[in-house]
Amino acid sequence: MPQGKPEYVPDDGLTTRQRRNRPLVIVHTGPGKGKSTAAFGLALRAWNQGWPIGVFQFVKSAKWRIGEETALRVLGDSAEGGTVTWNKMGEGWSWIQRPGSEADHAADAREGWEQIKRDLAAETYRLYVLDEFTYPMKWGWVDVEDVIAALRDRPGNQHVVITGRDADPRLVGFADLVTEMGKVKHPMDQGQKGQKGIEW
């Protein structure tokens, strides 16, 4: 897109400003590293604009302390930009499978999604980061068609970014912006585990 100009302008009756300010559904998917990192980068931009931000983590354990959470909480409390609300919805489901606990995780995921729907209806946030939300959909814990319907019908000017591998093709087809992170090389291929400052 040379000089930031779109290659195609639809005949949709919208002005350039109206089209530019449409609320977006963004999906970061694929096997490569950086999906959540990119979503939290968007959250930094939203914070700078003074937008209220809601982060909903669906897979990472409530016990994990990730750097983005600490940084965004401090920024949200600073009264310099937007507010930040951080919600953790699980115990690390995709990485730590505990026997007999799947039903509890599924119920937690469904309740997390119900809370997001309530927040969308109330226009609680301007940016929603639904981190690792592709997994509850993939596992059948949250209905993809319900997600699409709620996002399609959301009121106001609410942007939603969803991260995680294996995004459902229906979600990909519905979204406004989809980025697939591809892995070319990763230290784990050489037996190196995640490290501070890089993974968290």
C-alpha positions in Angstrom: 0.0 0.0 0.0 2.1 3.0 -1.2 1.8 6.1 1.0 -0.8 4.4 3.2 -3.4 4.5 0.5 -5.7 1.4 0.1 -5.5 -0.4 -3.2 -9.3 -0.8 -3.2 -12.1 1.5 -2.0 -15.5 -0.2 -1.7 -18.7 1.4 -2.9 -20.3 1.1 0.6 -21.6 4.6 1.0 -19.2 5.4 3.9 -17.0 8.4 4.0 -13.2 8.0 4.2 -13.4 9.0 7.9 -16.2 6.6 8.6 -14.4 3.7 6.9 -11.1 4.6 8.7 -12.7 4.5 12.1 -14.6 1.2 11.8 -14.1 -1.0 14.8 -12.0 -4.0 13.9 -11.8 -7.7 14.8 -8.1 -8.7 14.6 -6.8 -12.3 14.8 -3.2 -13.2 15.5 -2.7 -16.9 14.7 -0.2 -19.4 13.4 2.6 -21.6 14.9 5.2 -18.8 15.3 6.1 -16.8 18.4 4.8 -13.3 18.9 1.0 -13.5 18.7 0.3 -12.3 22.2 3.3 -9.9 22.1 1.8 -8.2 19.1 -1.6 -8.0 20.8 0.0 -6.3 23.8 1.8 -3.9 21.5 -1.7 -2.9 20.3 -2.7 -2.5 23.9 0.2 0.0 24.4 -1.1 2.0 21.5 -4.6 1.9 22.8 -3.4 3.0 26.3 -1.6 5.9 24.7 -4.9 7.0 23.1 -6.6 7.0 26.5 -8.8 4.0 25.6 -10.0 1.6 28.3 -8.5 -1.8 27.8 -9.8 -5.2 28.9 -7.4 -8.1 28.8 -8.8 -11.6 29.1 -6.2 -14.5 29.3 -7.8 -17.8 28.5 -4.9 -20.3 28.8 -2.0 -18.9 30.6 -2.1 -19.8 34.3 -3.3 -17.3 36.9 -0.1 -18.0 38.7 2.2 -16.9 35.9 3.5 -13.3 36.1 4.2 -12.1 32.6 5.9 -8.8 31.9 3.2 -7.3 29.8 0.7 -7.7 32.7 3.0 -5.9 35.1 3.8 -3.1 32.6 0.2 -2.6 31.5 -1.2 -2.6 35.1 1.3 0.1 36.1 0.4 2.1 33.0 -3.3 1.7 33.6 -2.9 2.9 37.1 -0.8 5.9 36.1 -3.6 8.2 35.1 -1.5 9.1 32.0 -3.4 7.1 29.4 -6.2 4.6 29.4 -7.3 2.2 32.1 -6.3 -1.5 32.0 -8.4 -4.3 33.5 -6.7 -7.8 33.5 -8.7 -11.0 33.8 -7.2 -14.5 34.0 -9.5 -17.3 33.1 -7.7 -20.5 33.9 -4.9 -22.6 35.3 -2.7 -23.0 32.2 -5.0 -25.4 30.4 -3.2 -25.9 27.1 0.1 -26.5 28.6 -0.8 -28.4 31.8 -3.5 -31.0 31.4 -4.7 -32.2 34.8 -6.7 -35.4 34.8 -10.4 -34.8 35.6 -10.2 -31.0 35.4 -11.2 -30.4 31.8 -14.9 -29.9 32.7 -13.9 -27.1 35.2 -11.7 -25.4 32.6 -14.5 -25.6 30.0 -16.9 -24.0 32.5 -14.4 -21.3 33.3 -13.9 -20.6 29.6 -17.6 -20.3 29.0 -18.0 -18.0 31.9 -15.1 -15.9 30.7 -16.8 -15.6 27.3 -20.1 -14.7 28.9 -18.4 -11.9 30.8 -16.9 -10.6 27.6 -20.3 -10.6 26.0 -21.7 -8.6 28.9 -18.8 -6.1 28.6 -19.3 -5.8 24.8 -23.0 -5.1 25.4 -22.1 -2.5 28.0 -19.3 -1.0 25.9 -17.0 -1.4 28.9 -13.7 -1.2 26.9 -12.5 0.3 23.6 -9.9 -2.5 23.1 -10.3 -6.1 24.1 -7.3 -8.5 24.1 -8.7 -12.1 24.1 -5.4 -13.8 24.7 -5.2 -17.5 23.6 -9.0 -17.4 22.9 -8.6 -19.6 19.8 -8.1 -22.7 22.1 -11.5 -22.7 23.9 -13.1 -22.4 20.5 -10.9 -25.2 19.0 -11.7 -27.5 22.0 -15.5 -26.9 21.7 -15.7 -25.1 25.0 -16.9 -21.9 23.4 -19.1 -21.9 20.3 -17.4 -20.2 17.3 -20.7 -19.1 15.8 -21.7 -17.5 19.1 -18.4 -15.6 19.1 -18.9 -14.4 15.6 -22.5 -13.3 16.2 -21.5 -11.4 19.4 -18.6 -9.6 17.6 -20.7 -8.8 14.6 -23.4 -7.3 16.7 -21.3 -5.4 19.2 -22.3 -1.8 19.6 -20.2 1.3 19.5 -16.5 1.5 18.6 -15.0 -1.6 20.2 -11.9 -3.2 18.8 -11.2 -6.9 19.6 -7.9 -8.8 19.1 -7.9 -12.6 19.5 -4.7 -14.6 19.7 -3.8 -18.3 19.6 -2.8 -21.0 17.2 -5.3 -22.8 14.9 -7.9 -20.1 14.6 -11.1 -21.5 13.2 -11.6 -20.8 9.5 -15.0 -19.2 10.2 -13.3 -16.7 12.6 -10.6 -16.0 10.1 -13.2 -15.4 7.4 -15.1 -13.0 9.6 -12.2 -11.0 11.0 -11.1 -7.7 9.5 -7.4 -8.2 10.0 -5.7 -11.6 10.3 -1.9 -12.1 10.8 -0.4 -15.6 10.7 2.8 -15.8 12.6 5.1 -18.4 10.9 8.1 -20.0 12.6 11.3 -20.0 10.7 13.6 -20.8 13.6 13.1 -21.0 17.4 15.6 -21.6 20.2 13.3 -24.5 21.4 14.4 -26.3 18.3 17.8 -26.5 19.8 16.5 -27.6 23.2 16.5 -24.1 24.8 13.6 -23.3 27.1 11.9 -19.9 27.4 13.7 -17.2 29.3 13.0 -14.1 31.2 12.7 -10.9 29.2 11.9 -12.9 26.0 9.0 -15.2 26.9 7.7 -13.4 30.0 
